[in-house]
Every structure is written in structure tokens, then in C-alpha cells.
Amino acid sequence: MTLQSRTVLTAPQPSRRTVVGGLFGLGAAALAAPLLTACGGGAAADPKTVTFGSNGADATPKSAYAAVTKAFAKESGLTVKTNTVDHDSFQKSISSYLQGTPDDVFTWFAGYRMQYFAKKGLATPLDDVWEKIGGGFSEATKQLSQGEDGKFYFVPLYNYPWGVFYRKSLFQERGYTVPRTWSEFTALAKRMKKDGLSPIASGYGGGDAWSILGAFDYLNLRANGYEFHMSLMRGEVSWTDKRAATTLDLWREISPYYQQGAGGRSWQDAAQSLLDKKSGMAVIGLFLGQQVSDEALRADIDFFPFPEIDPANGQDAVEAPTDGFMLSRRPKNEKGAKKLLEFLGSAKAEGLYMGVDPSNVAVHAQADTGSYNPLQKKSAELIASAKHITQFADRDSDPGFISTVVLPGLTQWLGHPDDGAALLKRIESQRSRFFTS
């Protein structure tokens, strides 16, 4: 799942990891009584006002967005009227909201989730905005901001990577070397187990089943490449494809090195075992910093990219969920809204946001990183070097499919990993319920 409760060393944003089943069902019962409504309702357009629908209800992101919109107002002479709703309510009512009279600009997610609303005609293309801001973003980020029709619909603000985290002092004490390839990774895991450690920290109990998807995504990306992974996520290829079976075979290979009892443990407890040097590694996101308050301990945390499996794919793909903004289908003040989006897509805006909320990594290539801690700096470098950026399984696929079919199957399988054929057949039998050709 995608992270909704992570603090890259500061305040958390609860629920961003929550998979909302059936999120995109336009007639879903959960959306019958919309919780998210637009500022101003049906009032006539005010050429001096831009309305902004925000999911940043927690104190830190709310203050960060306020700093950004205040700076834009001062620079442009326009007023930004912000409509802030808590993250879960925003997601649950987003479809009804966009079909009604939404705010001009609204917060949302890159990739598949953006493309869904673009394809439904619930968002306005932003090619003219990208003509002005495009020079500040990598090709991979541009990829994430385009709809299926090749037009731009999204302006990114921040992201954060997943990797394999560890404690530097543990590696130094034990003489461990950071692995680059799959064989080196499995050899290190075997050595850690012999040394009495749980090689790979893991906790996917209760509502934390989403945490296993980071490993699944990376295994599939490294073994089969970005194109196959995205086709699988979007329901375009069969889950009984031999390449999907290869992914499970690789996962089964390292399953003996997973922390025992993972199905009854939270991700926080698993992360703590890494910090306590009871586990050697953890496949997790930068939000691991949420567990840390001691600066000396924070300085001892590091990560490396998930290892290479097939040299043809290398380590080119990085899992880095990206948040940003979209323009509603019929904005009341389109001209002003596009001015706001141009500002939001600037290095200045990202710097203002990160100055209040340092729990993310700026996406803009020219963003000021002077205040970044070492983990943030390394995260920014990793993402900037990526040929492809993926979001996370529930953002790159239909979230209902992931939450009701894929996740239950994978978590059950991880408890007793077999050859995986039966599991993949069960998942495939449900694919047509969520994806149409």
C-alpha cells in the first residue's frame, strides 16, 4: 500500500497507507454521501480567487500548504481559498467530488490514480503548464505526470523512496558488505542468519499487510522489468504468466530469512527490531525515520537500492510514491488555477513546503536541498538517477483489486510459501472483475 502515516523524521500524515477498497467505483456506496465538497459551492467565478482542495489536514502539511499558497498570493495578487479535508475522507469521496463542483486545483497522486480520473474526463490537461515547468523535472517524473493519451495532468510536489535499510554500525561490527546483486544479497542474508540475526525485518500483521508490497514490487521489477510490472499492475497481462511465477520463486528463496512471526507483527515493531540490531535489513520506505528521535541513531541509518536480479533490468526502477496536484475538469478560474499550478511546479514552492514539512523529498531538480539530512540527500540522489519511478502496488493498480484479492493471497502465501501456482491462478480468476479490455 501507499504510505499515509510516515514521518521522514517529523510529523506523521495518518492514513496515506490505507488501501481504500473500491476507491474508483463511481457508484460505490461509500461515496453516496460525499465527505469532500468544494469551496463556494455554485457561486459565480471570482477572477481574483483560486480554490484549492487539500488532503493535508494534519498540522504540519496544513501549515506547509499555507506557506506555499501565501507566497503565491503575494507574488500573483490572487487569493487562494483552501478547502482542507482529512486524508481518508478525501480519498473516499474523491469521485463524487470531482463529478460535482470541485475546487479549481486539488491534491492527488501520480501514475495510475491520476490517469484514472484523466481518462474519465474529470481533469483538465496541463500541457501549457508543463511547457513552463517541464525543465525542472526528470523524464521519469514526466512519465508519472502523463495520462494514457500522452497529455500532462499532474504537477508533482514530493516523493520518498523505498530501499533496503540497515544500520551502518552493525555492518561495520560484523564486517558485512552492502550487496549489489541478488546472489550477494542472499549470501548476506544467509550469513546474518548464521550470526543469530533475523536477516530481513518484517511485520505485516493487522492493517499492515501493505508493507509486503514493497518487496513484491522490487522483485518483479528487478526480475521482469518495468514494462511487465506495470502491465501486470494494470491488468493487461495474466497473473499466471511465467514471469509472475518467477517473482514468487525468488520471494520463496528469501522467505527463510524473513523475521519469524511477521504475520502477527506491525511494521513499526519490525522497524524497531532493525534499530535494535536484532534484524539486519528491512525493505521499507524512508518513513522508517518515524521510529527515530535520537539524532545519533538517525545518523547510523542507511539504505541501499534493492539488488539487481537480471542485468538487463539492473537497478533502474525506484519505488517512490509521488504526491502533487491536478486541475479539475471545469475550473471556475482556469487562468488563475494554471498560474497557481505553475507556481506549485517551481523549485521555490517545493523549498517553501519542505521548509515546513521535511518529511518528504522534493521532486524538482533545482529544489534547495541545503537543509536535508543525509538520508534525504541520498533519497533525492537515488530518485534522480532512476530511469523509471513506480508508485506502489495500490497506486499503480486498482486499489480494490490489491486490497481484496492480491494482498490477502500474498500474505497467506508468505505464511507457507509453496510454488505459488495455485495463488497466481486464484488472483488471475479475479482480474476481469476489476479490469476491462
N, C-alpha and C positions, 0 to 999 in steps of 0.2 A: 504494500500500500504506500500511499504517499504520506509523507510526514506532515503531521499537523501539530505535533507537540514537541518541537525541538527547540533547544536554545543552543546555538553555537556559542556557548559561553555566556549567554544572557537570558533575558526573559523568554519563556516558552510561548508558543502560539497554539493553544489546545485545539485538538481535533483535526488538524490538517492531515493526519494519517488515516482518519476514519474513512473506510470504504463505504460509500453511500449506495446501497443496493438499488438498482433501477433508477439511478440518478437521471438518466437521459430519457426515461419514459415520459413523454409529454402529457400523457393522460393519467399518470400514476396517482394513486390515492393520496400519497404523501404530499402531493403538490396541489391537492384540491383547495386548500385554504392557504394561499401564498403567505409566507412569513416575510418576504422581501418585497417592498413596494418602493416606487420611485419618488424622488423628491418632487414636490409641487403638483403631483397628480396630473390633471389635464390642463393646467394653467397655460396661458399663451407664452410663447417663447420670449425670453429676455435676451437680446443680443449681447448684453454685458455679463451674463451669467452662464456658467457651465455646471451641469450637475454631474456628480461623481458618486457611483455606488461602490462602497468599500466593504470588504470582508475582514478588515483589520480592526476588530473590536477590542482586542486586548490593549492594555495601556501603552505598551512600547510601540507596536506598529501604528496604533492610532495617533500617537504623538509624532511618529516619523512621517506619516502621510500628511499630517497637519503642517509640518515644517516644509514639506515639498510644495503643497498647494499654496501656502502663504507666500513662498518665494515666487511662485508662478504668478500669483495675483499682483504682487508688487512689480514684477517685470512686465506683465502684459496689460495691466489695468483692468483685467476681467475679475469677476468674483467666482469662486468655486464653492458651490453648495454641496457639502458632503453628506451622504446618506450611509451611515455605518450600521452594519448588521453582523451579528456573530457568525463565525465561520460555518458552523453546521447548518444554521438556518439559511444562510446564503446559498449553500450548495443544494439543500433540499428544495428550495423554491426557485432556483435559477431559471428553469424552463418556463414556468408561468410568468415570472418577472419579465423575461425577455420577449414574451409574446404579448405583454400588456403595453404599458407606457414606461419603459425603463429609463434610467438616468442616461445621460449622453455617453459617459465613459464609465466602465466598470472593471473591477479586478477579476482576473480569471487565470487559467493555467495554459501553458503552451502545449503544442503537439495535438494529439488525438482529441482532447477535450475542447480545444479551440476549434479544431476542424469540424467537429460535430455541429456546432452552432453556426459556423460559416456555411456549411453545406445546407443547413435548414433555412438559410436566408435570414438568420436572426442577428447578423452582424454586418457592418459596413467595411468594405475593403479599404486598406490603408496604404496603397502603393504610393500615393503622393506624399504621405508622411515618411515612408521609407526612403524616398528619393533624397530626403534631407538628413535622415538619421542613419542610413544604412552603412556609412563608412565606419561607424563605431562598433560594429558587431561582426563576429566571425561567421564563416559560411555555415558552420553547424548551427549557430543560433538563428541565422536567417532561415534555415531549413525548418526549425521548430516553429517559426512565426508565420509560415505559409499554409494556406488552405490547400485542399486537393486540386483546386483549379489553378494553383500557382500564384495566386494573389496573396498579398500580406494582409493579415487580420489581427495581428498581435504585436504589442510593444513590450519587450521584456524588461524586468527590473532587477531581479536577483535569482540566484540558484545556489545549490550546495551539492557537493559530490558524495558519492558512496565509494568506499575503498576498503582495504584490509588494514584495520587499525591495530596498533601494538604499542607496548611501552619500550622506549629506547634502552632504558637501563636493564630491563630483563634480557633483551637481545645481547647487550654487552656482557652481562654477567654470565650468560650461558654460551656465549660465542656463536650465536645464531646469525645467519646472513640473510638479508632480505631477498626473497626469491623473485625471479622474473618469469620463469616458465612453470608449467604445470608439474613437471617431474620434480623440479626444485621445491615447489610448494608442498606436494605430497610427501617428499622426503623430510622436509622440515616438520610437518605435522606428525609424522611417524617418530621423529626424534623427540619432539615435545612430549608425546605420549609416554615414551620410554623414560623421560625425565620426570614423570609424575604430574605433568600439567594436563589440563583439558586443552587440546590444541586450538579448537575453534569454539569460542564462546557462543552460546545460542540460547534464546528464550523466545518461544512463540506461544506461550500459554494465554488463555483467555482471549482478550481482544487484540493480542499482539501477533496473530498469525501472519499479518502483512510483512513482518520482519524477515521471513524466509524468502520473500520475492527478490530481494537484492541479490542473493546468491544464485537463484534460478536465472534471473536476467543475465548476469555476468557469465554464467556457464554457457548459456545459449548464445550470447553474443560472441564469446571467445571461440566456441566450437564451430558455430554455424554462420557467423557474420551478421552484420546489421540488417541487411535486406531480408534475410529469412526470419530474424527475430521480429521485425516489425510486421511482416506478413502474417506470422503466427499470432501476434498480439491483435491484429485487426481482422482475424477470422478468415484470412484469404487462403490459408493452406491447412491441410489436415493435421490434427494433433497426433495421428498415427503415423505421420511421416517419420522415416527412419532417423532423420536429423533430430527430431524431438526425443526419440528413444536414446540417441547418443547423449543428449543433455542429462537425462536421468541416469544413464550408465556412469557418467562422470560424477554425478552427485552421490550415487551409491558408493563410488570409490572412496570418497572422503567422508562418508557418513560415520564410519567407525571413529573418526577424530572429532566429532561433534560432542559438545558437553552433554553428559548424561542428564536425563530428566528435563530436557529442553521444553517438552510439551506442557510442563507444569510451572514454567518459569517466565517472568516478564522480561522484556528486552532490557529494562533498567537493571535488573538483577544480573542478567548476563553481562551487561557492560561493566557492572561493578566487579565482577569476577576478573575481568581483564585488568581493571585498575588495581585490584588487589594482588595481581600477578598469580592468580590461580588458573587463569586461562592465558594462552599465548597470543591469540589473534582473534579478531572479530570482523566479520563482513557487515559493515554498518555505515551510516551516514555521518556527516560532520556534526550532527546533533548529539553525538557521543559527549560533547563538551557540557551538555546539560548536567552530567553527573559530577562535574568538577567545580570546586570552589577554591581549591588551593592552587595558587599560581605556579608553584614549584612542580606540582603534579602535572598541571596542564603543559608545562614545558617539556615534560618527559613523554608526552603522547605524540605519536607519529603515525603515518599510514603509507602504504604503497599501493599502486594500481593493481587490480585483480590480475593474476598472472596470465600469460599467454598460453593458449592451448594449441591453436592452429596458427603457424606463422603467417598464413595467408590473411588472417584477421588481426594478428598482433594484439595490441592493447589500444587500438584506435578509438573504440567506443567507450564513452564515460557516462555512467548513470548520474544525471544531475537535474533533478526536478526544478523546473523554471516557472516562476510566477511573474505576472505583469498585467497588461491592460488590453481591453478591446473597446470598440466603438459600436454602440447599439445600432439597430437596423434603420431607424428613422430618428436620429438625434435632433432635438429641438434647436440646438445651436451647433450645427456641424462645423462651421468655420472656427468657432471658439474651442470646440472639443478637439479639433485637429491641432490647434495651437497648443492645447494642454498636452496632447499625446506627443507632440514634437519635443516639448519640454521634458516630459517623463522619460523620453528616449535619449536624454542627454547625460553626459558624464556628470554635469553639475547636479542634476536631480538625484542621480544614484549616490553621489557623495553626500548630499543632504540627508537622504534616507539612512544610509549606513552610519552617518554621524550620530543618529539617534538609536538605531537598531542594528548593532554589529553582529546579529545572529545569522547573517547570510553573506554571500559573496556577490559583489556587483558583477553585472554581465557586460557592461560597456567597457571596451578595450582601453579607453582613456580615463576610466574612473580612478579617483585618488585612492591608493591602497596604503598610504603612509601610516595609517593607524591600525592596519591589520596585524593580528598576532601571527606567529609562524604557521599555524595550521590554516588560517585563512589565506595567507600568501601562497602556500603550497597548493591549496584547493583551487585558487584562481589560476595558477600556472597549469594545473592538470586539466582544468576545463578548457582553458585557452588552447591547449595543444591537441584537443580532441578532434578527430575527423568527423565523428558522429556523436551526438548527445541524445541519450534516451532519457525518458522521464521517470518511469517506474511502471511496473506492470499495470496497475489500476488506472494510470493516467494514459498509457499507450494503448489500452484496450477498453472494452466496455466494462465499467466497474461492477455491473451486476453479474456478468459472466465470471469475473475474477472472484467476487465475494461469495457467490453461491455455488460455483462449480469448481474452478481451478484451486482456490485456497483450501477448501475442505478436503479435496482429493490429495493435494500435495502434503498437507500436514499429516493426514492419516498415513500416507505412503512413507513419509520420513520416519514415522514411528517404527516401521518394519519394512525397510526398503527392499523390494524384490526387483524383478526385471522391468517392471513398470508398464508392460504391455496392456494389462487389464485397466490400469489407471488411465492411460492415454486413450484407450477405447471408450471409457466412460466419459471423459472430457469431450472427446470428439462427438459422441452421441448427442451432446447438448449444444454444440456450436451453432447449429442452424436456428436455435431459439433466439439467439442474440444478434446474429449477423445475417444479412440478406445479400444476395449477389446482385 
